[in-house]
Amino acid sequence: MNADLEVMGIALGCSTAAALTGLPLLRALRRRPLWATAASLSVIPVVAVTVGVAGTAQAMFLSDHDLRVMLIVVVVSAVVASASAVRLGGPVVAAIGTLTRATAALGEPGYHGADRVPTAELGALATTLDATHVRLVEARERERALEASRRELVAWISHDLRTPLAGIRATAEALQDGLVTDAETTARYHRLMLADAERLTGMVDDLFELARLQAGALRLSLEKVRVADVVSDAIAAVDPIARAKGVVVNGRADHAGYVDADAAEVGRVLTNLLVNAIRHTPDDGTVEITATADADRAVFAVADRCGGIPQEELPRVFDLGFRGESARTPGGDDHPHQPRMRSGIGLAIVRGIVEAHGGDVTVHNHREGCRFVVALPTS
């Protein structure tokens, strides 16, 4: 037993000393290619085994012939083992090189993922890189779309701001120059100036609200609100607009339903949707708003008679700055109670407020028009 322990001690000492001499080599190879480190990791254990065997054999006072035979066997085995380890590690090195190149091309058109990898860990890394590439491409596309929407928004806002400002200036100059003298015409000019000022106020308010939403500065005051009250308040807010155009707004709501929400912001959402529906509904048409609630969510729906939205435009309805063809040119018969949201902002604000509540808003064509659906969590 003592002899066995002595042999174990000699083998352990020789092998450990050989293994420790490889540590400086591994440290020196830290910034070298992976294949160099892999080769070193293959050779160092074999060298440690060889030194351990040689040291033990020497301590056992083997004959020169026996020692030579043992060393030949160990050396040949070590060469074969090292070559096999390097060969088997080649696919790992190649796969890591492929993943490195794929990482450098993330989000670019020339990205190529690693189709086949030799280990489960590298396979998981390849899957993660593919998913990251997809997210980067989608983010870049969203960024381009957002930038295009912003440019479109600036163009339309510039146009829409110029129109009421020009109207106010022309009316004020006419009054200043004394071109209008009778009381009735003067009063009409004053009403026109007020209508243009109201339109400017609406656009500025929308821009401010949009800036708050995009900056994440919207602070919601959540409370338990009855859905029927929100619907009735929204209908009352748009009643002058509907009457001016001859549109009837019908409402139907679940009087027992409640939702945890900011009543003012949800009211703004429904008002924006109703104003949009009234603006696109023909004179003497009908707009319907409904509200239901269950244990999980409250659903508000606004349906108009606009004739429907082209299928290719439906995905862009809530985009910043988007306006359908029929909404791009303001009409010339503005009334103080006519809809004033003509900047392509109203529906973008709707989506921002709904998402801030953790809900979602959708639109689809329905019968003779389209139907906007707002779903909010009840708690």
MIGUFI-593283 format. One record per residue (C-alpha): residue in three letters; x, y, z. Coordinates in pm, 1 decimal, decimal comma. Layout:
# residues N
  residuo        px        py        pz
      ALA         X         Y         Z
...
//
This chain:
# residues 379
  residuo        px        py        pz
      MET       0,0       0,0       0,0
      ASN     283,0     236,9      81,5
      ALA     440,4     163,6    -258,5
      ASP     116,5     248,0    -433,3
      LEU      89,5     576,5    -246,7
      GLU     448,5     654,1    -334,1
      VAL     380,9     591,0    -704,6
      MET      67,2     805,6    -689,2
      GLY     261,4    1085,3    -522,7
      ILE     539,2    1076,5    -782,0
      ALA     289,3    1072,3   -1072,1
      LEU      87,7    1353,7    -916,0
      GLY     392,7    1570,4    -860,5
      CYS     537,2    1522,6   -1207,9
      SER     202,5    1571,6   -1384,1
      THR     114,3    1879,7   -1178,9
      ALA     452,7    2038,7   -1246,2
      ALA     411,3    1980,4   -1620,0
      ALA      55,6    2114,7   -1619,3
      LEU     156,1    2428,2   -1428,0
      THR     422,8    2508,6   -1684,1
      GLY     143,8    2536,9   -1941,5
      LEU     -34,9    2818,9   -1757,5
      PRO     203,0    3094,7   -1879,0
      LEU     157,6    2962,1   -2232,1
      LEU    -222,1    2983,3   -2207,7
      ARG    -193,6    3335,5   -2067,1
      ALA      32,2    3438,5   -2354,4
      LEU    -219,3    3297,2   -2603,0
      ARG    -521,1    3487,7   -2465,5
      ARG    -526,5    3733,0   -2758,6
      ARG    -422,8    3478,3   -3018,1
      PRO    -656,7    3288,3   -3252,7
      LEU    -875,1    3025,3   -3093,6
      TRP    -706,1    2739,4   -3275,6
      ALA    -378,0    2816,9   -3096,0
      THR    -545,4    2796,9   -2755,4
      ALA    -730,0    2480,3   -2856,4
      ALA    -403,8    2318,0   -2967,6
      SER    -237,0    2415,6   -2641,7
      LEU    -524,8    2273,0   -2438,2
      SER    -486,9    1949,2   -2632,7
      VAL    -110,3    1921,8   -2589,9
      ILE     -66,8    2029,8   -2226,2
      PRO    -268,3    1740,5   -2071,3
      VAL     -84,3    1490,7   -2291,1
      VAL     253,5    1635,4   -2185,8
      ALA     144,0    1617,8   -1821,4
      VAL      55,4    1249,6   -1862,6
      THR     384,4    1179,3   -2039,7
      VAL     592,8    1349,5   -1770,4
      GLY     397,4    1169,7   -1500,7
      VAL     454,5     831,0   -1659,5
      ALA     822,3     903,3   -1727,3
      GLY     881,4    1027,3   -1372,7
      THR     708,5     729,9   -1219,4
      ALA     893,8     483,9   -1442,2
      GLN    1228,2     646,2   -1356,3
      ALA    1150,2     624,1    -986,7
      MET    1066,6     257,6   -1023,4
      PHE    1420,1     190,4   -1160,1
      LEU    1296,8      27,9   -1478,9
      SER    1558,0    -100,9   -1724,3
      ASP    1658,9     123,6   -2008,0
      HIS    1484,5    -104,0   -2253,7
      ASP    1156,0    -105,0   -2062,5
      LEU    1172,4     271,0   -2006,6
      ARG    1237,1     330,4   -2376,7
      VAL     945,4     109,0   -2477,5
      MET     711,7     286,3   -2236,0
      LEU     818,5     628,3   -2355,5
      ILE     769,9     525,9   -2720,8
      VAL     417,7     407,2   -2642,7
      VAL     337,5     724,4   -2449,3
      VAL     481,5     954,9   -2715,5
      VAL     297,1     783,1   -2999,8
      SER     -25,4     787,0   -2799,8
      ALA      29,6    1152,9   -2714,3
      VAL      82,3    1246,6   -3080,1
      VAL    -230,2    1058,8   -3188,2
      ALA    -435,0    1207,2   -2902,0
      SER    -314,3    1561,4   -2975,3
      ALA    -382,1    1528,6   -3348,5
      SER    -726,7    1386,7   -3279,4
      ALA    -808,8    1666,1   -3034,5
      VAL    -699,7    1934,3   -3280,6
      ARG    -892,1    1766,9   -3562,9
      LEU   -1206,7    1729,0   -3356,3
      GLY   -1177,8    2087,3   -3234,3
      GLY   -1150,9    2222,0   -3589,2
      PRO   -1530,7    2244,9   -3643,5
      VAL   -1568,4    2437,7   -3318,1
      VAL   -1302,3    2687,3   -3424,7
      ALA   -1463,6    2720,8   -3768,9
      ALA   -1809,7    2769,2   -3617,1
      ILE   -1682,8    3039,2   -3383,0
      GLY   -1522,5    3215,9   -3678,3
      THR   -1854,7    3201,6   -3865,5
      LEU   -2040,7    3339,4   -3565,2
      THR   -1784,4    3617,2   -3530,1
      ARG   -1836,8    3723,1   -3891,3
      ALA   -2213,3    3699,8   -3845,4
      THR   -2192,0    3923,3   -3538,4
      ALA   -2005,1    4188,2   -3739,2
      ALA   -2282,6    4184,6   -4002,3
      LEU   -2580,2    4202,6   -3763,8
      GLY   -2859,1    4413,0   -3912,4
      GLU   -2687,6    4436,1   -4250,9
      PRO   -2814,0    4293,3   -4582,2
      GLY   -2507,9    4067,5   -4605,9
      TYR   -2580,2    3885,7   -4279,9
      HIS   -2548,5    3506,5   -4297,4
      GLY   -2613,4    3297,3   -3991,4
      ALA   -2435,8    2975,7   -3896,1
      ASP   -2643,5    2693,3   -4040,6
      ARG   -2465,6    2403,9   -3867,6
      VAL   -2269,0    2423,5   -3545,4
      PRO   -2101,4    2137,3   -3357,5
      THR   -2223,0    2207,6   -3002,8
      ALA   -2551,1    2293,2   -2831,3
      GLU   -2402,0    2608,7   -2677,1
      LEU   -2289,2    2741,9   -3013,5
      GLY   -2628,7    2646,8   -3158,4
      ALA   -2803,5    2855,1   -2891,3
      LEU   -2565,7    3143,2   -2966,5
      ALA   -2640,3    3113,6   -3339,9
      THR   -3015,7    3118,4   -3270,9
      THR   -2975,9    3426,3   -3051,2
      LEU   -2775,0    3603,4   -3321,7
      ASP   -3041,6    3524,0   -3583,2
      ALA   -3315,5    3662,1   -3357,6
      THR   -3107,7    3972,3   -3282,7
      HIS   -3051,0    4027,7   -3655,0
      VAL   -3426,3    4011,3   -3719,3
      ARG   -3494,9    4259,4   -3438,9
      LEU   -3228,8    4498,8   -3566,9
      VAL   -3369,5    4485,7   -3920,2
      GLU   -3720,6    4548,7   -3789,5
      ALA   -3597,6    4834,0   -3569,3
      ARG   -3416,2    4990,6   -3863,6
      GLU   -3728,1    4964,6   -4078,7
      ARG   -3936,7    5120,6   -3801,4
      GLU   -3682,2    5399,9   -3769,5
      ARG   -3696,6    5468,6   -4143,5
      ALA   -4076,9    5462,8   -4137,7
      LEU   -4082,2    5694,2   -3836,1
      GLU   -3841,8    5935,9   -4002,2
      ALA   -4055,0    5937,4   -4317,3
      SER   -4364,8    5997,8   -4105,1
      ARG   -4194,4    6285,7   -3926,6
      ARG   -4096,1    6448,0   -4254,2
      GLU   -4449,7    6403,7   -4382,3
      LEU   -4587,5    6543,3   -4058,3
      VAL   -4365,3    6852,2   -4074,6
      ALA   -4475,3    6915,7   -4433,0
      TRP   -4844,6    6888,3   -4353,7
      ILE   -4818,6    7081,7   -4027,1
      SER   -4641,4    7362,8   -4209,4
      HIS   -4919,4    7368,4   -4466,1
      ASP   -5198,9    7347,7   -4209,3
      LEU   -5048,8    7618,2   -3986,9
      ARG   -5002,2    7848,6   -4283,0
      THR   -5369,6    7828,3   -4384,0
      PRO   -5533,4    7963,3   -4064,0
      LEU   -5251,9    8213,3   -4012,2
      ALA   -5308,4    8349,5   -4360,4
      GLY   -5681,6    8367,3   -4290,7
      ILE   -5631,2    8554,6   -3964,9
      ARG   -5389,6    8796,3   -4128,7
      ALA   -5617,3    8865,6   -4425,4
      THR   -5919,3    8919,6   -4203,1
      ALA   -5725,3    9144,0   -3962,1
      GLU   -5585,8    9353,6   -4249,9
      ALA   -5933,3    9394,6   -4397,1
      LEU   -6063,2    9519,0   -4063,9
      GLN   -5762,7    9746,2   -4011,2
      ASP   -5789,1    9902,9   -4356,3
      GLY   -6156,5    9977,8   -4307,4
      LEU   -6266,3    9756,0   -4597,5
      VAL   -6544,6    9622,5   -4376,2
      THR   -6775,2    9874,3   -4213,5
      ASP   -7115,3    9715,4   -4153,1
      ALA   -7172,6    9538,7   -3824,0
      GLU   -7289,7    9208,6   -3973,6
      THR   -6979,9    9161,3   -4191,7
      THR   -6753,1    9271,4   -3907,8
      ALA   -6910,4    9011,6   -3678,5
      ARG   -6866,4    8744,2   -3946,3
      TYR   -6498,4    8836,1   -3984,2
      HIS   -6456,0    8809,1   -3611,5
      ARG   -6610,6    8462,2   -3617,2
      LEU   -6375,3    8359,3   -3896,0
      MET   -6075,0    8481,9   -3698,2
      LEU   -6196,8    8290,9   -3392,2
      ALA   -6244,0    7975,1   -3598,9
      ASP   -5890,5    8000,9   -3737,8
      ALA   -5751,8    8066,3   -3389,8
      GLU   -5938,7    7760,2   -3259,4
      ARG   -5789,4    7550,9   -3537,6
      LEU   -5440,0    7670,7   -3447,4
      THR   -5506,3    7597,7   -3081,0
      GLY   -5617,1    7245,6   -3166,4
      MET   -5305,6    7173,0   -3370,2
      VAL   -5074,7    7315,4   -3103,5
      ASP   -5251,9    7111,5   -2834,7
      ASP   -5213,8    6798,4   -3044,8
      LEU   -4844,2    6865,4   -3101,8
      PHE   -4790,5    6917,6   -2729,4
      GLU   -4977,4    6596,8   -2645,4
      LEU   -4779,6    6405,3   -2905,3
      ALA   -4451,5    6541,6   -2765,9
      ARG   -4551,1    6423,7   -2417,2
      LEU   -4635,9    6077,0   -2544,7
      GLN   -4312,7    6037,8   -2740,0
      ALA   -4106,4    6163,8   -2445,6
      GLY   -4279,5    5924,6   -2206,7
      ALA   -4390,7    6220,6   -1997,6
      LEU   -4759,7    6126,9   -1992,3
      ARG   -4865,9    6068,3   -1631,9
      LEU   -5188,5    5874,6   -1596,5
      SER   -5423,0    5932,2   -1302,9
      LEU   -5587,9    5591,7   -1286,7
      GLU   -5926,3    5555,8   -1123,0
      LYS   -6227,4    5327,8   -1154,7
      VAL   -6441,4    5480,5   -1428,0
      ARG   -6778,8    5368,0   -1554,7
      VAL   -6756,0    5308,1   -1929,5
      ALA   -7102,9    5452,7   -1987,0
      ASP   -6993,8    5785,1   -1835,2
      VAL   -6687,4    5804,9   -2060,9
      VAL   -6902,3    5738,7   -2368,0
      SER   -7166,6    5995,7   -2272,2
      ASP   -6899,6    6262,0   -2205,2
      ALA   -6736,9    6197,8   -2544,1
      ILE   -7070,8    6220,6   -2724,0
      ALA   -7145,7    6548,8   -2547,4
      ALA   -6802,9    6686,7   -2647,0
      VAL   -6857,6    6621,7   -3018,5
      ASP   -7227,3    6710,3   -3028,9
      PRO   -7169,9    7063,6   -3169,8
      ILE   -6945,1    6920,4   -3442,7
      ALA   -7199,6    6653,2   -3530,7
      ARG   -7487,0    6902,5   -3540,2
      ALA   -7291,6    7138,5   -3764,0
      LYS   -7245,6    6860,2   -4017,9
      GLY   -7584,2    6698,0   -3969,4
      VAL   -7435,7    6371,7   -3844,7
      VAL   -7616,9    6168,4   -3581,2
      VAL   -7403,9    6010,9   -3308,1
      ASN   -7561,4    5706,6   -3142,4
      GLY   -7416,6    5562,5   -2823,8
      ARG   -7468,0    5234,6   -2643,4
      ALA   -7275,2    5129,7   -2332,9
      ASP   -7270,7    4874,2   -2054,9
      HIS   -7389,4    5073,9   -1753,6
      ALA   -7254,3    4813,4   -1513,3
      GLY   -6906,6    4805,5   -1667,2
      TYR   -6603,6    4976,8   -1512,6
      VAL   -6241,4    5023,1   -1617,1
      ASP   -5930,7    5144,4   -1430,7
      ALA   -5814,2    5430,7   -1649,5
      ASP   -5742,7    5801,1   -1673,8
      ALA   -6089,4    5935,2   -1751,9
      ALA   -5960,0    6251,3   -1922,1
      GLU   -5717,1    6064,9   -2149,1
      VAL   -5965,7    5792,5   -2241,9
      GLY   -6217,9    6066,6   -2311,2
      ARG   -5964,4    6227,6   -2543,2
      VAL   -5919,6    5896,2   -2724,4
      LEU   -6293,4    5856,6   -2782,8
      THR   -6331,8    6222,3   -2877,8
      ASN   -6054,3    6195,6   -3135,0
      LEU   -6209,7    5882,9   -3281,6
      LEU   -6556,4    6040,3   -3291,4
      VAL   -6429,1    6361,1   -3451,6
      ASN   -6244,5    6155,2   -3710,1
      ALA   -6558,1    5950,0   -3777,5
      ILE   -6778,4    6258,3   -3809,4
      ARG   -6534,0    6425,4   -4045,6
      HIS   -6537,0    6128,1   -4283,5
      THR   -6907,1    6046,7   -4259,3
      PRO   -7132,1    6206,2   -4524,1
      ASP   -7378,1    6473,6   -4417,7
      ASP   -7689,5    6333,9   -4250,1
      GLY   -7497,9    6011,9   -4184,6
      THR   -7467,7    5813,9   -3861,5
      VAL   -7177,0    5741,4   -3628,7
      GLU   -7208,6    5473,0   -3363,2
      ILE   -7008,1    5426,0   -3044,1
      THR   -7042,3    5124,7   -2817,0
      ALA   -6874,9    5017,2   -2495,4
      THR   -6870,6    4683,9   -2316,3
      ALA   -6673,6    4553,5   -2020,7
      ASP   -6606,5    4216,6   -1861,2
      ALA   -6371,3    4086,4   -1595,7
      ASP   -6060,9    4124,5   -1814,1
      ARG   -6103,4    4423,2   -2041,8
      ALA   -6323,5    4706,5   -2159,9
      VAL   -6386,8    4746,3   -2533,1
      PHE   -6487,4    5072,5   -2699,4
      ALA   -6584,9    5071,9   -3067,8
      VAL   -6652,3    5365,5   -3302,6
      ALA   -6811,4    5289,9   -3641,7
      ASP   -6864,4    5544,0   -3919,7
      ARG   -7001,8    5554,7   -4274,7
      CYS   -6686,2    5673,5   -4450,0
      GLY   -6707,7    5415,8   -4726,2
      GLY   -6412,5    5216,5   -4594,5
      ILE   -6036,1    5258,1   -4593,7
      PRO   -5825,3    5116,1   -4879,6
      GLN   -5679,7    4783,9   -4768,8
      GLU   -5321,1    4896,7   -4832,3
      GLU   -5369,2    5199,2   -4604,2
      LEU   -5513,6    5013,8   -4304,7
      PRO   -5172,2    4926,5   -4150,2
      ARG   -5067,3    5294,0   -4167,6
      VAL   -5378,0    5453,9   -4021,6
      PHE   -5218,0    5510,4   -3680,1
      ASP   -4877,6    5612,1   -3815,2
      LEU   -4751,2    5958,7   -3731,5
      GLY   -4833,7    6205,7   -4007,4
      PHE   -5043,9    5966,1   -4214,8
      ARG   -5361,3    6097,7   -4375,3
      GLY   -5583,2    5934,4   -4631,8
      GLU   -5635,4    6099,6   -4966,5
      SER   -5967,7    6248,6   -4863,7
      ALA   -5813,3    6421,1   -4563,0
      ARG   -5516,2    6587,6   -4726,6
      THR   -5674,8    6906,8   -4840,4
      PRO   -5869,9    7110,6   -4588,8
      GLY   -6211,8    7211,5   -4703,8
      GLY   -6299,1    7569,1   -4767,6
      ASP   -6622,7    7577,8   -4568,8
      ASP   -6474,1    7573,0   -4220,2
      HIS   -6712,9    7630,4   -3939,7
      PRO   -6622,4    7710,6   -3578,0
      HIS   -6754,7    7367,8   -3484,7
      GLN   -6599,6    7177,7   -3772,0
      PRO   -6334,5    6916,3   -3685,2
      ARG   -5999,9    7083,7   -3643,9
      MET   -5763,9    6780,2   -3624,5
      ARG   -5620,2    6780,3   -3975,2
      SER   -5252,8    6722,3   -3909,8
      GLY   -5235,1    6344,9   -3913,9
      ILE   -5178,3    6354,5   -3537,5
      GLY   -5513,9    6261,3   -3387,7
      LEU   -5495,8    5886,1   -3446,4
      ALA   -5126,7    5872,4   -3351,3
      ILE   -5225,9    6030,4   -3018,1
      VAL   -5503,5    5773,2   -2982,0
      ARG   -5258,0    5487,4   -3018,5
      GLY   -5008,6    5648,2   -2778,5
      ILE   -5267,0    5699,1   -2503,2
      VAL   -5413,7    5350,1   -2544,9
      GLU   -5071,2    5186,3   -2530,7
      ALA   -4985,9    5393,0   -2221,9
      HIS   -5286,3    5222,3   -2057,8
      GLY   -5154,1    4880,6   -2161,8
      GLY   -5425,8    4836,5   -2424,2
      ASP   -5441,3    4821,5   -2801,8
      VAL   -5636,9    4988,6   -3080,9
      THR   -5725,2    4838,7   -3418,6
      VAL   -5924,6    4935,9   -3726,4
      HIS   -6099,0    4734,6   -3994,9
      ASN   -6356,3    4796,3   -4264,6
      HIS   -6710,4    4729,3   -4151,3
      ARG   -7024,7    4747,7   -4362,6
      GLU   -7037,0    5093,4   -4523,1
      GLY   -6743,3    5236,5   -4333,9
      CYS   -6473,1    5144,8   -4086,5
      ARG   -6468,6    5047,1   -3721,4
      PHE   -6208,8    5149,8   -3464,2
      VAL   -6182,4    4922,3   -3160,8
      VAL   -6007,5    5022,0   -2837,4
      ALA   -5941,1    4747,5   -2583,2
      LEU   -5823,7    4843,9   -2233,3
      PRO   -5745,5    4617,5   -1937,2
      THR   -6006,4    4659,7   -1666,3
      SER   -5746,1    4650,3   -1389,2
//
